[in-house]
């Protein structure tokens, strides 16, 4: 199993959704603001997470992403597996590192396969719910209501009262003075 910064950011974003998902879909802009991850980078990650069946998207002004299955049914290995693309593995009967003269890579292959299997088993044992619960225990603040998005109501302003004339005739009367009444 390969792990990179993409994996780390994906796990962080999924924890964020697990913490805030009960209030409705979580927007990528909100995740971006909380964790300083660019929205375009999150879009790439969430495309893979959606294809992996871990999140579902909702369109519209109050749209965003939510978990597609319960957080206790999503493991860290599931998240990393959806994000990281692994190179094609050798077919059955083929060796990853053929025993060739001058090549010593095949000598340690069993070690790396064993390490990979243990790491995968460990990450499968950690659920998204466990990680979200750890964050709650640490006192992560969760907003009571999701941030308002979309079209905001315009400020209500008081009507403007003017004493300026509203027509050419009224302007003429004001210039001639109050002493000359309409003829």
N, C-alpha and C positions, 0 to 999 in steps of 0.2 A: 504494500500500500504506500502510495506516494503522498507526502504531506508538504504543503507549501503555504505561502501567504494567502492564496485564494482559499484554501481550506480553513485557515484561521478566521478570515473575514466571514466566510459562509457560516461557520459555527457561531460566531458572534451575532450575526444577523438573525440566525434561527433562534438563538436564545432570546433576543429582543422580541421576536414575534411570539414566542412562547410566553413571555412575561406580559405582553400587552394585547395579545390576540383575542382575549375574552371581550374586549370593548369593540371589536370589529376589525376589519382589515387594516393592516399597518402599511403606510405608504413608504416607498423607498426614500423619499425626501426626508421623512422623519427619522428613519434609520440612519441616513447619511448625516443629518445634523447631530444626532446623539453620539455617533461613533467616528466621525470625520473620515468617512469612506465616500468616495465620489459616487454620484448617482449612476453615472454610466458604467462604472465598475460593478455596482450592485445589480444593474440590469443584466449584465453578462452572467453574473453568478445565479441570479434568480431564474434566468432562462434555463439553466442547467438543473436547478432544483425543481423547477416545474416539470421539466421533461423526466426527471427522476421520480416524480409522483410524491414529492415531499410537501410542496406548497401548491395552492391554487390562487388564481388572481381574480380580482373584482375590478371592473372598469367603472369609471365615473368619478365625480367630484369627491365622493367619500370612499373611493376604491383603494386598493392596495393588495397586500398578500396576507393569506392566513394559512395555517397548517392544514394539510389535506387529510391528515389522520391524527389521532391523539398523540400528545407529546411523549407519553410513556412508551409509545410504539415506534418512536424514531430514535435510532442510536446515532452516536457520533460517527460510527463507521458508515452508516447510511448517507450521512451528509457529505462526508469526505469522498465516498464512492461516487456520489452524483456529480461532484465538482471535478475531481481529478480524472483525467482520461489516461488510461494506461496503454503503453504500446502493446501491439499484438504479441501474445504469448506463443511460444513454439507449440506446434501441434503434438498430438500424442506420438510417442515414439521418438520425437526429436528432443535433443538436449539443448538447453538454453546456451550452454557454453561447451561446444564440442571439445573433446579431449584431443588437443592438437599439440604437437611439439612446439614449445616456446610459449604456450598459453597456460597460465596458471589460474585463470578466473574460475574454471570448473572446480577447483580445489575448495573454494569457499562457498560455492553455490548452496550447499546444504545448510550452512550457517545462516545465510541471508534468507533462505526460504523459511527456516525455523523462526527467525526473528520476525519476519513479516507475518507469519501465522499467529504468533503470540501477540503482536501489536494489534492485529485485526481482531483477535478474540477479546483483548482488553477494551478496545474502542466499541465493540459490539455490546459490551456489558454496561456501558455508560449511556443512559437515556437522556433525551433532551429535557425531560421533566426533572431529572436529578440536577442538571446544570442550572435550570431555572430556579429550582428550590434553593440551591446554593447562593444564587444572586439575591434572592429574597431574604435569606438569613443574613447576608452581608449588609442588608439595608438599602438595596437599590431602590431609588424613588421611581414610582410608576404614577404617571399622571392619572387623575380620576376620570377625566374626559379626554378623548383624543383631541389633538390640535385641530382647530378649525381650518378647513381648506376650502378652496373653491372661491366663489364670488362672495365678497364681503358686502355687507349692507353699507350704503353710503352714509356719511355723517349727515345728520339733520341740521340744517342751518336755518337761521331766522330769515324771514323775507326782508328784502331790502326796501326801506321807505325812502323815497326821494321827493324832493320838492322841485325838481327840474321840470320844465314844460315838456309835454309829451307830443306836441304837434307844432307846425309852423305858425298857426294862428295864436296858440297859447304863447309862443315865443314872442310874437309881435306884440301881444298885449302886455307881456312882462317888460318888454323894452320901452313901450310907450308910457309906462307908469300906471299906477293904480288910479290916477285922477281922470284918465280918459276912459270912459265906459264904452262898451260896444255900441256902434252907431246903428 
